Amino acid sequence: MDILSLFTAFGLGSIISVFVQSYLARKSENSERSFRERQAAYIGLLEAYHRAAIDNNDTAAKHFGLWQMRCDLVAPKAVRSAIEQIVQTNDDREARVKAHDKLKAALRTDLGIAK
């Protein structure tokens, strides 16, 4: 009877261990996927922003708008707010500098990059 109890205890522990490992692996996968989605959206946004600044035409502005929408889907509120400030400060040079700083800080915070 003691041997049967011992085997049962080890079997139950193994089953629990498999479930915990599976849960942690899935959680890690989701976290990694979310990071990569945000990273890709931010890179696309910055490239579109750069292109809009150089070309200054309707096509470049629409491309920036596309990446802004993609960021709206994956970014936290702080990043979305910083992007909106970039859009609103198009004609105000001083406010634009502050908006740039806010955007950089928000992206660094969201991606977990040291300041």
C-alpha positions as CSV (number, residue, x, y, z in Angstrom):
1,M,0.0,0.0,0.0
2,D,2.9,2.4,0.7
3,I,4.4,1.8,-2.7
4,L,1.1,2.4,-4.4
5,S,0.7,5.8,-2.5
6,L,4.3,6.7,-3.4
7,F,3.7,6.0,-7.2
8,T,0.4,7.9,-7.1
9,A,2.0,10.9,-5.4
10,F,4.8,11.0,-8.0
11,G,2.3,10.6,-10.9
12,L,0.1,13.4,-9.6
13,G,3.1,15.7,-9.2
14,S,4.2,15.0,-12.7
15,I,0.8,15.8,-14.1
16,I,0.6,19.1,-12.2
17,S,4.2,19.9,-13.3
18,V,3.2,19.3,-16.9
19,F,0.2,21.7,-16.6
20,V,2.2,24.4,-14.9
21,Q,5.0,24.1,-17.5
22,S,2.4,24.3,-20.3
23,Y,0.8,27.4,-18.8
24,L,4.1,29.2,-18.3
25,A,5.2,28.3,-21.8
26,R,2.0,29.6,-23.3
27,K,2.2,32.8,-21.2
28,S,5.8,33.4,-22.4
29,E,4.8,32.8,-26.0
30,N,1.9,35.3,-25.8
31,S,4.2,37.9,-24.1
32,E,6.9,37.4,-26.8
33,R,4.3,37.7,-29.6
34,S,2.8,40.8,-28.1
35,F,6.3,42.4,-27.8
36,R,7.1,41.5,-31.5
37,E,3.8,43.0,-32.7
38,R,4.4,46.2,-30.8
39,Q,8.0,46.4,-31.9
40,A,7.0,45.9,-35.6
41,A,4.2,48.5,-35.3
42,Y,6.6,51.1,-33.7
43,I,9.3,50.5,-36.4
44,G,6.7,50.9,-39.1
45,L,5.3,54.1,-37.5
46,L,8.8,55.7,-37.1
47,E,9.7,54.8,-40.8
48,A,6.4,56.3,-42.0
49,Y,6.9,59.3,-39.8
50,H,10.3,59.8,-41.3
51,R,9.0,59.4,-44.8
52,A,6.2,61.9,-44.2
53,A,8.7,64.4,-42.9
54,I,10.8,64.0,-46.1
55,D,8.1,63.7,-48.7
56,N,5.5,65.9,-47.1
57,N,2.7,64.7,-49.5
58,D,-0.7,63.0,-49.1
59,T,0.6,59.5,-49.8
60,A,3.2,59.7,-47.0
61,A,0.6,61.2,-44.6
62,K,-1.8,58.3,-45.4
63,H,1.0,55.8,-44.9
64,F,1.7,57.4,-41.5
65,G,-2.0,57.2,-40.7
66,L,-2.0,53.4,-41.5
67,W,0.9,52.8,-39.0
68,Q,-0.8,55.1,-36.5
69,M,-3.9,52.8,-36.7
70,R,-1.8,49.7,-36.3
71,C,-0.2,51.2,-33.2
72,D,-3.7,52.0,-31.9
73,L,-4.4,48.2,-32.0
74,V,-1.3,47.1,-30.0
75,A,0.0,50.0,-28.1
76,P,-0.8,51.1,-24.5
77,K,-2.6,54.4,-23.9
78,A,0.6,56.3,-23.1
79,V,2.0,55.5,-26.6
80,R,-1.2,56.2,-28.4
81,S,-1.4,59.6,-26.6
82,A,2.2,60.4,-27.5
83,I,1.5,59.6,-31.2
84,E,-1.6,61.8,-31.1
85,Q,0.5,64.6,-29.8
86,I,2.9,64.2,-32.7
87,V,-0.1,64.6,-35.1
88,Q,-1.5,67.6,-33.3
89,T,1.9,69.5,-33.1
90,N,2.5,69.5,-36.9
91,D,2.8,73.3,-37.1
92,D,4.3,74.1,-33.6
93,R,8.0,73.4,-33.6
94,E,8.5,73.8,-29.8
95,A,5.5,71.6,-29.0
96,R,6.8,69.0,-31.6
97,V,10.1,68.7,-29.7
98,K,8.2,68.0,-26.5
99,A,6.0,65.5,-28.3
100,H,9.1,63.7,-29.7
101,D,10.5,63.4,-26.2
102,K,7.2,62.1,-24.9
103,L,6.9,59.5,-27.7
104,K,10.5,58.3,-27.2
105,A,9.9,57.9,-23.5
106,A,6.6,56.1,-24.0
107,L,8.1,53.7,-26.5
108,R,11.1,53.0,-24.3
109,T,8.8,52.3,-21.3
110,D,6.5,50.0,-23.3
111,L,9.4,48.0,-24.8
112,G,11.2,47.9,-21.5
113,I,14.3,49.6,-22.9
114,A,16.6,51.4,-20.4
115,K,16.5,55.2,-20.6
